Amino acid sequence: EGTVLKIRTEVLAEGWDTTAKELEQYFRGTAERMGLVLTDVIQDASKLFVSGKENGLDLQTSKFIYEQFSGLGQLMGADAEQQKGITKALSDMLSKSTIQAEELKGQLGDRLPQAMALFSKAMGVSNEELMKMMKDGQLLAEDVLPKVAGVIKNQYGAAMEKMYDTIPANQARLNTAFKDWLRLIADAGVADNFKQLLKELADFFRNEQG
């Protein structure tokens, strides 16, 4: 995990007004604040950030989009795979520059049922008008996604903050902390001793149950 994080942050930082260290702190801080598994944050946010950077979005805007859509996914009960699908839909929108029905109604709408309504509200149009704008190629992802993220924050922000302190969120924090602890053990060169201890504990509990 540490190696993957180092590589991705170095690649992302290039050409952006940030450093690999700052991005690492962001990933860790976001996972902790939102109650997400760190590896999922690294994978999902990195893809979105790359697409955002290629389309001229600054880092703060890319962060805002990721946090609002990811937070809404949490609120709607999305699991890790569904969260990846949400991020993929956003990344595809940015990669294609224009928002198309395939990503909005298909990829995103399948995971966030209110997606169409949120996009319509952000643009100040009806669903029918939104569909026509998509057909005519009038919805530029780099312009629209920040507006939709703002609507999500205004409409669901308070509920999302409460979600960050639920049991699943705290389980994710524990998961990340445990992985960090294991990494420290490995870095200290005592991983083999620790594995042997775990094996002995497992044998002990099996014998006690037997």
Protein Blocks (a to p, Z undefined) as FASTA:
>chain_A
ZZmmmmmmmmmmnopacdfklmmmmmmmmmmmnopafklmmmmmmmmmmmmmmnopafkl
mmmmmmmmmmmmmmnopafklmmmmmmmmmmmmmnopacfklmmmmmmmmmmmlmmmmmm
mnopafklmmmmmmnopacfklmmmmmmmmmmmmmmmmmmmmmmcfklmmmmmmmmmmmm
mmmmmmnopmmmmmmmmmmmmmmmmmmmZZ
